[in-house]
Amino acid sequence: DAMVIQNPRYQVTQFGKPVTLSCSQTLNHNVMYWYQQKSSQAPKLLFHYYDKDFNNEADTPDNFQSRRPNTSFCFLDIRSPGLGDAAMYLCATSRDGFPAYQEGEQYFGPGTRLTVT
Amino acid sequence: KQEVTQIPAALSVPEGENLVLNCSFTDSAIYNLQWFRQDPGKGLTSLLLIQSSQREQTSGRLNASLDKSSGRSTLYIAASQPGDSATYLCAAGTSYDKVIFGPGTSLSVIP
């Protein structure tokens, strides 16, 4: 089945130790997103890629970086995690274009729960 | 700047009842409106997507409507079941590649 996959599902890292979260998709969608979601809050968009074009949100801290080496994979790098970065990180995809009735529909992965100790 | 709100924040209903969840957005110039379901500790599952040119979408016991002029969308759930218990989020698409999420409504269906 076509899907969005996130690994690992649970990640524990130490304060200040770099960590990378991964996302892959078999939907062949041209747009990929990274969201941060804290407990009982709405998902907050960090950045997204339209193909290889990177779009950073104005309030995303410099501590968060992303890479998209090809259509299928996208990575979230947290260079120096702080206690406030503990959250669920959600990857999503969507397509631009045909069919129009599905354009913009976002498909989410299961998320990676990050704990910072 | 687009803002999305959802009322109520939490809702508890007995099994079998029909219910309506509300979503409001401040800027009527939306691209689309999407409803999601989120179970505790899990990712989001897309339920229904309404494009800006559409008025409603239906899937099984779910019906979502969109009224851009009033800045509102509703999600109607018929004959609720305990398995419907989850948080329901709406998201207003500001373009084909960006959405703004509401805070969600936590639904509990009591057997």
Chai-1 contact restraints between the chains, C-beta under 6 A:
chainA,res_idxA,chainB,res_idxB,connection_type,confidence,min_distance_angstrom,max_distance_angstrom,comment,restraint_id
A,V31,B,D97,contact,1.0,0.0,6.0,A-B,restraint_1
A,A42,B,F101,contact,1.0,0.0,6.0,A-B,restraint_2
A,A42,B,P103,contact,1.0,0.0,6.0,A-B,restraint_3
A,P43,B,F101,contact,1.0,0.0,6.0,A-B,restraint_4
A,Y50,B,D97,contact,1.0,0.0,6.0,A-B,restraint_5
A,L90,B,G43,contact,1.0,0.0,6.0,A-B,restraint_6
A,D96,B,Y96,contact,1.0,0.0,6.0,A-B,restraint_7
A,E103,B,Y96,contact,1.0,0.0,6.0,A-B,restraint_8
A,G104,B,N32,contact,1.0,0.0,6.0,A-B,restraint_9
A,G104,B,G93,contact,1.0,0.0,6.0,A-B,restraint_10
A,G104,B,Y96,contact,1.0,0.0,6.0,A-B,restraint_11
A,E105,B,L49,contact,1.0,0.0,6.0,A-B,restraint_12
A,F108,B,G43,contact,1.0,0.0,6.0,A-B,restraint_13
A,F108,B,L44,contact,1.0,0.0,6.0,A-B,restraint_14
A,G109,B,G43,contact,1.0,0.0,6.0,A-B,restraint_15
A,P110,B,G43,contact,1.0,0.0,6.0,A-B,restraint_16
A,G111,B,G43,contact,1.0,0.0,6.0,A-B,restraint_17
